[in-house]
Amino acid sequence: MEYPIGIEMSQDYLSFELSKSAYTLVKDVMLVKVGENVVITGDSSSDRRVVEATANAVYTVGGNPVIIYYPTSRKLYAEPVKPIGNAVTCSDVWIEFAYSSIMLCESFQKAMQNGCRYINLTGMDVVMMTNTIGKVDYMTMVQLGETIKQILYEADEVIITDKNGTNLKAYNKGRKIRHSGQLATQKGYPIMLGGQISWCPIEETINGTLVFDAALFPPTQLGVLSGNVVITFEEGVVTKIEGGKDADIFRDWLASFNDPNMYRLAHYSLGFNPGVTKATGRIVEDERIFGCMEFGIGSQGRAIMGKFWTAASHTDGVVSKPSIILDGKPLEEDGKYVHPEVAVLCKKLGVAGY
């Protein structure tokens, strides 16, 4: 069953399912222990039912939930006011639901240095939490991520194509692969919602055309795309942006920062959360559409294990049905994983078509 999006008939909509999902997040994903201090941040755009359910789950397993609400900032990834920054830097676990995420900011970096276990769930609402956490086989999804991670790590040449015109070539040359959707087993290692792995090939080897055809955020005027955004890369840097009105918005947004690092390709990501089957305009879901690829432009966090640089902001765009060729062998064709070992796990997850 795929739950409908946007049908919230009461404050208690999907309340049982939400409780189960929050408990899975807290106990099985974030691995919260008795006595741990868990800071939960949400802004005025957050779904408070999700925040409260998560706090209840933290308390149920013996943790100390601390909820912080604040106004939605117009600047994403920006340093918050000191009471928020100070709280997250001294937390054992930090669960972020704020729509305007402060991931990558100075306080975030300090929290990681202090060993905080962090997960970014920006914009998470009742339906998203139920679909992407509660109703999926989370452990098998993590296993799928580990399997794809190893396959990618062993590859050098990476070619991404798509019928939409994408044709991008790069080389890994031993670059490490980050499984962002794993469990919170490591202190100071930020994780994301399950169903994603990320890395960056050697930046100077990235050349070709990338076409976002599903979603792109920020800028906030976008989300689900009305037309393709065609981007040309030379040695890992954006040299041209073409398309219709969405491309114009994106081009102007990048230029508004007057920051050359905003034009650098920061990471490749693969999406494989069975609970996400189409773009919704909520980037946490969109970058995990099963079989998609998502690419980041702008700041490159240390966790990507690439060159690492800071920029004024960061943006993510989605290619919905890519083909991935690793050293001449297909991992995925038109949005469907064809590698035998990967396909077996897709079938175990109950994904349609496997």
TANORVEN-V566726 format. One record per pair of residues at least 6 apart in sequence whose ideal C-beta (glycine too) atoms are under 6 Angstrom apart, sorted by the first residue. I is the first residue (numbers start at 0). J is the second residue. If there is no record, write none. Layout:
BEGIN
i=I j=J
i=I j=J
END
This chain:
BEGIN
i=2 j=126
i=2 j=129
i=2 j=130
i=4 j=126
i=13 j=125
i=13 j=129
i=16 j=129
i=16 j=133
i=17 j=52
i=17 j=125
i=18 j=52
i=19 j=133
i=20 j=128
i=20 j=129
i=20 j=132
i=20 j=133
i=21 j=52
i=21 j=53
i=21 j=56
i=22 j=56
i=23 j=132
i=24 j=132
i=25 j=31
i=25 j=56
i=25 j=57
i=25 j=60
i=26 j=60
i=28 j=182
i=29 j=92
i=29 j=183
i=30 j=183
i=31 j=37
i=31 j=57
i=31 j=60
i=31 j=62
i=31 j=92
i=33 j=61
i=35 j=62
i=35 j=91
i=35 j=92
i=36 j=63
i=36 j=90
i=36 j=91
i=37 j=57
i=37 j=62
i=37 j=64
i=37 j=92
i=38 j=65
i=38 j=86
i=38 j=87
i=38 j=90
i=38 j=93
i=39 j=50
i=39 j=53
i=39 j=54
i=39 j=66
i=39 j=94
i=40 j=67
i=40 j=95
i=40 j=97
i=41 j=50
i=41 j=68
i=41 j=96
i=41 j=97
i=42 j=69
i=42 j=71
i=42 j=97
i=42 j=98
i=42 j=99
i=43 j=70
i=43 j=71
i=44 j=71
i=44 j=98
i=45 j=96
i=46 j=124
i=46 j=125
i=48 j=125
i=49 j=123
i=49 j=128
i=50 j=96
i=54 j=64
i=54 j=66
i=57 j=64
i=58 j=64
i=67 j=83
i=67 j=86
i=71 j=98
i=71 j=99
i=72 j=99
i=75 j=99
i=75 j=100
i=75 j=217
i=76 j=103
i=76 j=104
i=78 j=104
i=78 j=105
i=79 j=101
i=84 j=106
i=87 j=93
i=87 j=106
i=87 j=110
i=88 j=106
i=88 j=109
i=88 j=110
i=88 j=113
i=90 j=115
i=92 j=116
i=93 j=115
i=93 j=117
i=94 j=118
i=95 j=119
i=96 j=120
i=96 j=123
i=98 j=121
i=98 j=122
i=100 j=121
i=102 j=119
i=103 j=298
i=103 j=300
i=111 j=187
i=114 j=186
i=114 j=187
i=116 j=183
i=117 j=189
i=118 j=190
i=119 j=191
i=120 j=192
i=121 j=283
i=122 j=281
i=122 j=283
i=127 j=284
i=130 j=274
i=131 j=192
i=131 j=272
i=131 j=274
i=135 j=273
i=135 j=274
i=136 j=348
i=137 j=193
i=139 j=347
i=139 j=348
i=140 j=193
i=140 j=194
i=141 j=181
i=143 j=271
i=143 j=344
i=144 j=178
i=144 j=180
i=144 j=196
i=146 j=340
i=146 j=341
i=147 j=196
i=148 j=176
i=148 j=178
i=148 j=196
i=151 j=176
i=152 j=176
i=154 j=325
i=154 j=326
i=155 j=170
i=155 j=171
i=155 j=326
i=156 j=170
i=156 j=326
i=157 j=169
i=157 j=200
i=158 j=168
i=158 j=324
i=159 j=165
i=159 j=167
i=159 j=321
i=159 j=323
i=160 j=166
i=160 j=322
i=161 j=318
i=161 j=321
i=163 j=210
i=163 j=212
i=164 j=210
i=165 j=209
i=165 j=210
i=165 j=318
i=166 j=207
i=166 j=208
i=167 j=207
i=167 j=209
i=168 j=206
i=168 j=207
i=169 j=200
i=169 j=204
i=169 j=205
i=170 j=200
i=170 j=201
i=170 j=204
i=171 j=200
i=172 j=201
i=174 j=198
i=175 j=304
i=176 j=196
i=176 j=198
i=177 j=197
i=177 j=198
i=177 j=302
i=177 j=303
i=178 j=196
i=179 j=190
i=179 j=191
i=179 j=195
i=179 j=197
i=180 j=191
i=180 j=193
i=180 j=194
i=180 j=195
i=181 j=190
i=183 j=190
i=189 j=302
i=192 j=283
i=194 j=271
i=194 j=272
i=194 j=287
i=195 j=268
i=195 j=270
i=195 j=287
i=196 j=269
i=197 j=266
i=197 j=268
i=199 j=266
i=199 j=303
i=199 j=305
i=202 j=235
i=202 j=306
i=203 j=234
i=203 j=235
i=205 j=232
i=205 j=235
i=205 j=264
i=206 j=233
i=208 j=231
i=209 j=230
i=210 j=227
i=210 j=229
i=211 j=228
i=211 j=316
i=212 j=227
i=212 j=319
i=213 j=278
i=213 j=317
i=213 j=319
i=214 j=223
i=214 j=278
i=214 j=285
i=214 j=317
i=215 j=221
i=215 j=224
i=215 j=316
i=216 j=222
i=216 j=282
i=217 j=314
i=218 j=248
i=218 j=252
i=220 j=248
i=222 j=280
i=223 j=278
i=223 j=280
i=224 j=245
i=225 j=245
i=226 j=242
i=226 j=243
i=226 j=245
i=227 j=242
i=228 j=242
i=228 j=245
i=228 j=246
i=228 j=249
i=229 j=241
i=229 j=242
i=230 j=237
i=230 j=240
i=231 j=238
i=231 j=239
i=232 j=264
i=235 j=264
i=236 j=262
i=236 j=263
i=237 j=262
i=240 j=246
i=240 j=250
i=253 j=261
i=256 j=311
i=258 j=310
i=258 j=311
i=260 j=308
i=260 j=310
i=261 j=297
i=261 j=310
i=261 j=311
i=264 j=296
i=265 j=295
i=265 j=296
i=265 j=297
i=265 j=299
i=266 j=295
i=266 j=303
i=267 j=294
i=268 j=293
i=269 j=292
i=270 j=286
i=270 j=287
i=270 j=288
i=270 j=291
i=270 j=293
i=271 j=289
i=272 j=287
i=273 j=289
i=273 j=348
i=273 j=350
i=275 j=284
i=275 j=287
i=275 j=288
i=278 j=285
i=282 j=315
i=285 j=317
i=286 j=293
i=286 j=315
i=289 j=350
i=290 j=334
i=291 j=317
i=291 j=319
i=292 j=318
i=292 j=321
i=293 j=315
i=293 j=317
i=294 j=316
i=295 j=315
i=296 j=314
i=297 j=310
i=297 j=312
i=297 j=313
i=297 j=314
i=298 j=309
i=298 j=310
i=298 j=313
i=299 j=305
i=299 j=307
i=299 j=308
i=301 j=307
i=320 j=333
i=320 j=334
i=322 j=332
i=322 j=333
i=323 j=330
i=323 j=331
i=329 j=337
i=330 j=338
i=336 j=342
i=336 j=345
i=342 j=353
i=345 j=353
i=346 j=353
END
